[in-house]
Amino acid sequence: MSPNLVTLPTAEQSANIALACAGVAGHPAIADAITNAGSALELLELINDAPENSGLDLDLIERIDRCGTPTAVANALEATRRSGLRLVSRGDQEWPAGLSDLGRAEPRLLWAAGATNDGHDRPIAITGSTHPTPGARRHLLEVTVELLDGGWKVASSFRPGVDRLVIDSTIAAKGKALLFAHDPQLLRTWRDHPRITVMSENPPAAPLGMRTARRAHSMLAVLAQRVLVVDAQISSPPAHTGVAAKALGRPLAVLAGSITEGDDYLRHDFGAREIQTAKDLLRLI
């Protein structure tokens, strides 16, 4: 588990929290500016003293000035402490290995609750429609239970439908899961769970922006070794996860026989493979 960063954060950790509060922590331009400045703390000092030398666009500077304030950092730390969450930084045991594939877009901090994550353990991501067909639900349940019975960790989001079925199946099978939440308030419910880890790159008590919502759709593919998309619609978050999986080189699958437009789109445009069983999914490379 990470050290107690809630009561005694370092100056650099506080600077990273400020960037997270501003919703820009995983922005490639921010990563470049931090590299040029030397650290997140030095970047914030530069923005305060000589913003024209930061190399950032005015809109990013204004967002950091407006949302990444000392008050915002203090509120985020207090909400973290009050909710029983923990902060996970790069280099910690819990830091998911797949995040390094984001390069300059890698987040700088995560908020976590529940079971301690093994950062080297890459789960199998499953996501899909909020209203899967009865046939898709039955097929998905078979695949998910087979994975869990085989000791595999699964990853999903908090969307209703397919994702909720994955969570419920994991709980019933006493399996392990890594759930990624856009809204960090969801973490509080899972803070004492012994087998399920919940993570978010958004700090509690900070506003949630559209950019972080879009990133959340891709994060499952980032965390996973393989991705299964079920009954997706075109332009839906699950379809976006599938596109991200292809971009990251993750094996991508859909259920055999699925007929939704999103699944067809992933098959024809992004090479998603049809699978019948968990063994089929595990054989994909």
N, C-alpha and C positions, 0 to 999 in steps of 0.2 A: 504494500500500500504506500501511496505517496506520503511524504512527511506532512506535518500540519502546516499548510500554507494559508490557512484561514485567519489565524490570529497573528502570524508573524511572516507575512509575505516579504520577499526581497524587493528591492526597488525595481529590478528587471521584471519580476513577476507582476508587480503592480502596473508597470507600463504595458505588459501584455494584456492584463485585464482591461485596462483603459481602451486598448485597440479593439478588444472583443466587445466592450460596451458600445463602441462606435460602429460595430458591425463590419469592420474592415480588416480583421486580423488575418484572413486568408486571401486578401487581395494581392495579386502579383506585384502591383506597383508598390504596395506597402513593404513586401518582402525585399524588393530592390532598394527601397529607401532605407530600410533597416540595415541591409548589407553595407550601403554606402556610408551611413551614419556610424555604424559600429555596433549598435544595439538598439533595442526598442526604447530603452530609457533615453539614449542620446538622440534618437529621432524625435521623441516628444519634446525634449529640451530645445532642439533645433526649430521645431514648429512653433514653440513659444517665443524663442528669441529672434529667429530669422527665418520665417516660413518660406520666403522666396528661395532659400538655399536648400530646402528639403527635397526638391525634385518632384513634389506631388502637385497634382492639379488642385485648383482652388476648392472644388467641391469636396474632395477628400479632406483637405485641411479644415474646412468649415465643419464637416461632420465630426472630426476628431475634437475640435474645439467645443462643439456643442454637446456631444454625447460622451466623450471620453474624459470627463472631469474627475477631479479627486472625490467629489461627492458621489458620482456614479460608481467609482471603484469601491468606496466605502460601503455603499448600499449593496453592491454585488457580493462583497465579502460577508456582510452581515446576513444577507439572504442565504448564502452558501452555508454559513455556520448554523443558522436557524433551521434550515431544511435538512441538515445532516448529510450534506453532499461533500465530495472531495474534489480537489483540483488535481488534474493529471497533466504533467508537462512532458515535452520531448525528452527522451532519455529515461523516463520512468518505466518500470516494468510493465505497467498497464498500457502504455502508449501503443495503439494498434500499428503493426508493422506496415500495413497497406497504405497508411497516410503518406508515407514517403514518396509514393508514386504520384502524388499531387505536385511535387516539386515546389515551385514558388507559390502555389496556392494552398500549401499545407497550413492548417490552423496552428496556432502557437500554444493554445491551452484547450483542455476539454474539462467539462464538469461530469462527474460520474457518481453513480449510486448503485447499490446492490452488491453482487458478488465481485470480488477482485478479478479484473480481466487479465488473462495471459496474453500479453501483446504479441507473442509469436504465434498464437493460435488463430489461424484465419478461418472464419466461419463460412457457411454456405448461405448466401442471401436468397430469401424468398419474398417476393412482393407481388401485388396484383390488384385486381379490381375490387372496388367496394361492394359490388353485387355479382359475385361469381355465380355461374350456373350450378344447379345441384350436381351435375355430372363432374364439373370442375372441382367442386368442393370435395366430393368423394375421392377423386383421383389425387388431389393435393394432399388430403389427409393420409392416404396410403403412402405417398412419397415421403411426407414429413415424418411420420411415425417410423418408417424404415430408416431414415437418416438418424433420428434420435436414438432408436434402439441400437444402432451401430456405433453410438458414442460420438457422433458428429455434433458440433455446435452450429446453431443456425443464427442468422441475423435477419432482422425485419424492422419495420417501422410501426407506428401506432395508428395507421390507417385502419378503418373498419373493413370488414370483409376478409379478403385473403390474409392480410397481415395479422389481423386479430385471431384468425383461425390458427396461424402459426404459433402465436403466443400461447393460446389456450392449449394447443397440442403439446407444447414444450412443458407447460406447467403440469399437465396430466401425466406426461411420460417421465416427469422428474428429470428432464433434460437440461441442457445448457443453452443459453441464448445471449446474444449481444444485440440490444435494441438501440437504435439511434433516434433521438427525439429532436425535432425542431424547437419545440417549446420545453425549456428546462424545468418548468413547473411540474411536468409529468414525472420527473425523477424522484420526487419526494415519496410517491407511492411505493417505489421499489427499493428504498434505501436499505431495507433489512432482508431483502431476498437472498437466499444462500446460493442460487444457481444462475440467476439472471442478472446481467450487467446492463445498465442503461447509461448512455453517454449523450452529451450535447455539446456543440461548440459555442452555444449561446449562453451568456451568464444570466442567472436569475436576477430579476428586478431591472432588466434592461429591455428596451423596446425591441420587437422582432421586426426585421425589415424584409422586403421582397427578395433581396439578394440572398439572405441566409435561408429563406424558404426554398429557393431554387437549388441552393447547394445541398440542402438536406435530401433532395430527391436523388442526387448523385452519390451521396455518402455511402449508401449500402453497397454499391459496386466497388467503391474504394476500399471498404473494410473486408470484402469477401474474396474468396478464392474462386468461387463459381457463383453464377447468378441464375435463378429460375424466376421467370415472369409468368404470371397466370392470368389469363382473360383480360389482358390490358386493352385499353382504348387508345387510339392515336392521340398524341399530345398530353396524355395523362402522366402523372408522376411515375407510375411503374414503367411506362414506355421510356421515359427519360432515364430511368435507372438502367434499362437495357441498352440504350444508346451509350451511356457512360461506361457500361461494362465492355462494350465493343471497343471504345476509345482507349480503355485501360488494358486491353488484351485479356480480359477475363473470359473464360468459357461461358457462353450464354445459351440458355435453354428455354423452351416453352413446352407445355404439356402436349403430347401427341393427340391429334384430333381437335385441338382448340380452333375456333373459327372466328374469333374477334378480329376486328380490323387492326388493332394494335399488335396482336401476336403475328398476324400475316405481315405487317410492316417490319417487325423484328426478324422474321424469317427471310423475307425477300431482300431487304435492304441492309441487314446487319448480320446475316448468317446464323441466326439463332437455330439451334438444333432441337428436334423433337425428341422428347424422352418419355418412356412409359414408366420406368421405375427409378428408384434412387440409385441403383447400380448403373443405369444408363447415364445418369447425371455425373456420377463419380468417374466414369470412364472418359468424359469429355476432356480434351486438352486443347 
